[in-house]
Amino acid sequence: MRHIISVLMENEPGALSRVVGLFSQRHYNIDSLTVAPTEDQSLSRLTLTTTGDEARIEQITKHLNKLIDVVRLVDLTEGAHIERELMLIKIKAVGSQRSEIKRTVDIFRGQVVDLSSTVFTVQLTGAGDKLDAFIAALGENVVLEVARTGVSGISRGEKTLSL
Amino acid sequence: MDQLSGGEMLIRALHDEGVEIIFGYPGGAVLHIYDALFQQDRVEHILVRHEQAATHAADGYARATGKAGVVLVTSGPGATNAVTGIATAYMDSIPMVVISGQVDSKMIGTDGFQETDMVGISRPIVKHSFMVRKPEDIPLVVKKAFHIAESGRPGPVVIDIPKDVTDPGITRPYKYPEDIKIRSYSVPTKGHSGQIKKAVDALLAAKRPMIYTGGGVIQGEGSEHLTELTKKLGFPITNTLMGLGAYPASDKQFLGMLGMHGTYEANMAMHHCDVLLCIGARFDDRVTNSDTSKFCPDATILHVDIDPAAISKTVTADVPIVGAVAPVLQEMIDLVSQPDKNVDKQALENWWAQIESWRQKECLKVVPSKEGIILPQEVIQAVHDITEGEAYVSSDVGQHQMFAAQYYGFDKPRRWINSGGLGTMGFGFPAAMGAQFGHPDAISVCVTGEGSFLMNQQEFATCMQYRLPIKIICLNNQALGMVKQWQDMQYGGRHSHSTYAESLPDFTKLAEAYGHVGIQIANKDELYPKLEEAFALKDKLVFVDVLVDPNEHVYPMAIKGGSMKDMVLSKTERT
């Protein structure tokens, strides 16, 4: 099963490599990874998605917790949560295709953030499967380049991941 | 406040931390530190002859004393040579602080002379690591490093220090922090009382109980508690290779070591038990025999460990208890001491009768060979007799290690010093140096094989410099014995690159070349007299080269892919 794990860690050099190294060292996989400092400059928040059965996810969270740089973590998929990913995508758009593509972008509530005579650059936000669906709707032969941020997430309600 | 350079701060901080001895080897990036060392006499520095030996010596010191071992090496090759020793300590959870020099801060990343990314290289084999950026950070980093290395589940910590940070021309006010709190690091102490009660209830209801303990009991100073609890319950107990000495081997409740080369009775009792209390051990594949689905099929598993990640890693625990060994065991003792708490006496009697029948197999019985040929097991028994079981015994890795573990009979914790997790050949000799430095008046014995010994023989020089009277007992079978045994058993006797009889040195002359004493024992009649002669030379290092039967195998041996009850008992007998 797919899990989204958010980690608060010391915003220090080497902290990220310890987390990433742990995954390769212990044969865990990372499907996506996103990391940036938080409102507290001494902390970074890292969110990763991984897959595995319950025993594997338990080992992953235990080993992450053992890392000295890891301050706190949460498996967001254990409860109600919001999941978002940002995608920037370049789409070939010429002639009659242009209005068709614009309609598709509107249906998915994307925004055209740049354009030339032959290319639309579109920004789209949502859960990963929405981004996948958008690419599928366009068809492969018009997609020129895709830049996705990887999943970020936060729990619903009053629960927070903070110090 | 004193104004000190980074180099001076480092040495002062080590002293303030209570460090008396460090093992190291100088080089360019640590010259400022070595100059600071030279100008003080509070911290003793031991000059080894190879950085790997520095780490193993510090490791042996830590295992024998319980205090963190400290290593000082230079950048680049100094640091990479230390890596095997760091990995060895990591796998066995040994407290160690390794200080490595680094090129100047401004040179980092330029492929400078003797530059290597030590923090990166050591990352998977350390509990934590630090790169020091400013001299004023040194006291806090040292304090944190020792706290992390020694607390919780111990482990090695690397401190990488660029040369400019120790520059004698830059001084800063020095103050050693008294206390330390790391917001992301907390150490479990007491276990959960509800869980402990649940575990005790399971133990008291058991029909066929078994206690299985590992290195964690020794690290957690829980041996006395373990002995008290085990005696109170009257249950059988086994120790892992790492846990030998936590419970007295000479006691009748002790079934011997378990696992791949464990005793028949220990492995049978494990397989057939209905409640298993595991303390400070990790269900390693050398214990469970790889296929955990066949492990202890009828047992309710109670697992006590200070590291939550060790619990349910390979074998799922029915009652997990995260906590330090000693307080958890104390709580268990208090519970079983209550007047209404009784074990099932009748069931236990039946269980012991079953165990005694397994014991009658005498799986470790030594059948003397003819014509004066010395069996390796007999050597260990003789060493035990002569040292009265009181020695600190280190070993290398291979057949001799298993013979020492099976036949020395450790009655006290910290006496058995071996590389269990990583299985590092070359560990034993420098580790014996560390144990001797930790206990100058004790007998420090290194049981080794000629293969392992050749991996760190250069430490003969260190032992001469510091007059270390180590007794090296080399079980010389003129082959890489354990490799050869596997080749005999699984590869049709094809001894691929495991023999080298024609090129072995004369070990007695080698020892003498360094100014030590060398004794060779080739005939069984000489075994006791010559060993006694060796141990009588109290202030000398003696290398005892014992020519043993080259065809001897280590038994019992687990059958690959089987359960714990499946063992090869001799060249002709299986379970």
Chai-1 contact restraints between the chains, C-beta under 6 A:
chainA,res_idxA,chainB,res_idxB,connection_type,confidence,min_distance_angstrom,max_distance_angstrom,comment,restraint_id
A,G21,B,R123,contact,1.0,0.0,6.0,A-B,restraint_1
A,Q25,B,P124,contact,1.0,0.0,6.0,A-B,restraint_2
A,K62,B,P308,contact,1.0,0.0,6.0,A-B,restraint_3
A,K62,B,A309,contact,1.0,0.0,6.0,A-B,restraint_4
A,H63,B,A309,contact,1.0,0.0,6.0,A-B,restraint_5
A,K66,B,A309,contact,1.0,0.0,6.0,A-B,restraint_6
A,I68,B,H128,contact,1.0,0.0,6.0,A-B,restraint_7
A,I68,B,Y185,contact,1.0,0.0,6.0,A-B,restraint_8
A,V71,B,S184,contact,1.0,0.0,6.0,A-B,restraint_9
